[in-house]
Amino acid sequence: MNRLELFGSSSAVRIDYRGDVFIVKNGEDKWSPLDVELAPAIAGTPDTGFGRGFIKFAPKIIEAIQNGNSEIEYAATFDDGLKVQRVLDAARESNRNGQVVKLG
């Protein structure tokens, strides 16, 4: 099961595999759910959150294409993806060589 947890100086947020969101304040043990609107699941597919996200995001992609836009507000761009991939490649190289890899 996939889960993303982000920890800050005063609290943390967790996003579970379906897209459910939880928060917890530092020093507390109980994660509290946040009310988020999940898109419907796609029938016949595992409910991993990917399908729900696709259902919400696909209309924005179509709208951008129809309007001739190359970016969608608040969405990662291909340039963002390239930067992330370079960091991942550097991490693998650093692990393989045991040395710091500087990105320029």
N, C-alpha and C positions, 0 to 999 in steps of 0.2 A: 504494500500500500504506500503510495507516495504522499508526502507531507512536506510543507515548507514552514519553517519556524524562523522568525526574525526577532532578535533580542536587542532591546534598546536599554538606555540607562534607567528608565523608570517602569517599563512594561515590555511585554512581548506579544506578538501576533502569530497565530498559526492558521494556515490554510490547508485543510484536509483534501483528500483525493477528489471529492465531488465538487469542491469549491466552497464548502462551509468554512466560516471564519470564526475564530475564537481569540479572546484576549485574556491576559493575566497580568496583574501588577507584580512588580518585583517583591519577593517575600511571601507571596501567596502561592497556594498549591492548586487552586481550582481554576480551570480555564472557563471563562464565561462566553457563551455563544453570542455573536452579533447577528442581528437580523439582516440577512442579505437575500436578494431575490435571485434564485437560481433559475436558469432556463430549464425547460423540460428536458428530460432524458430522451435519447433516441431509442425507440423501441427496437429490440433485438440486438442491442450492443451493450457491452459492459458499461455500467454507470461509473466511469472513472473521472468524470468532470470534463474530459476532453470534448466529448460530444455536446455537453451542455454549453461549454465555452464556444464551440463552433457555431451552434445554433444562434448564440447572441452576437457573434462577431461576423459571421458570413454576410448579413445584410449591410454591414458597414463597408465590407470589401466591395460588394456590388455597387453600392452608392458611390464609393470613391472612383471606381472604374467608369461608371456612367458620367461622373462629373469631371473626369480627366485629372483627378488628384493622384499624386504619387505617394502621399502620406495620409495616415488616419490619426486624428487627434488622440493622444495618450497611448498610441500603439508603437511598438518597436519598429524600427525601419531595418532595411537590409544592411545599412551601415552599422546600426547597433549590433546586429547579428554578427557582422564581420569582426567588430571589436571584441565581442565576447569570445568568438572562435579563436582569435589571436591570443587572448588570455588563457584559454584552455590549452592551446598548443604550447604556450610558454610554460604552463604548469607541468605538462607532460615532459617537456624537454628538461626542465629543472629537476624533475623526479628522476629521469633517466641519467642525467649527468651529475646530479648532486651539487649543482651550482645555481646561483641566481641568474635568471634570464631577464634582461632589461628590455622593456618595450619602448619603442621610440616613435 
